[in-house]
Amino acid sequence: MKYVRDIPFKEFVDSNHKAVDEDLAELRRSNENESVPLIFTETEEILGLLIGLTHPSRILEIGTAHGYSSLYFAKKLPDAHITTIERNPVMIESARAEFASRKEGERIDLRTGDAIEILDELVKNLADADQSEKYDFVFIDAAKSHYREFLEAAEKICTKDALIVCDNILLNGWILQAEGSAAKRHRTSIKYMKKFIEYIRSRDDLEVSILTGADGLAVIRFINEN
């Protein structure tokens, strides 16, 4: 079984990708040269379409890496505030440097430490907040075994019209066909990702779209009864 990354479609998308600006294009090139994890160009374009349609003002990102996607959100949405969470010390140091060197970094709040603990703190702080203080867009791209926990915490601090996007849900195609030593090393993530997809599909209060572009995306919104 072949996946998008194994055939020319990915190269075609990459070759036709238009960066927000040269600064972000250079950051993508440097991250790719250093094998730093970052969103695929196709994922970036899907995110661009979604935020272009919804115009979020407060974005929550779980999983910062070196800060590429945070800066992407900030550049695309010049009035938006981004809260991003990262626990890896090496990633934190690099992201801080990237944010500090750009004016967009002034609108990015980097929270460091365990994501669940930080989310719990945000839930407490926003318990009595009105809709304008809550997040209207969430991007989850961190530890794959904890997607359900991230979602359940994030939805407590979202607006009723928020959009939640979960990245890498196909896990290299392993959730369909887990073969080879790499799949064995990630068997825990595979197991929990399968459970996560079953979970979001089982909830009648969620509308879920599973996209197979790049490494897979789950786009989630709440079904609000008027």
Beta strands, then each sheet from edge to edge (+ up, - down):
strand 1: 58-62
strand 2: 81-86
strand 3: 108-112
strand 4: 135-140
strand 5: 158-167
strand 6: 206-211
strand 7: 217-222
sheet 1: 3+ 2+ 1+ 4+ 5+ 7- 6+
end
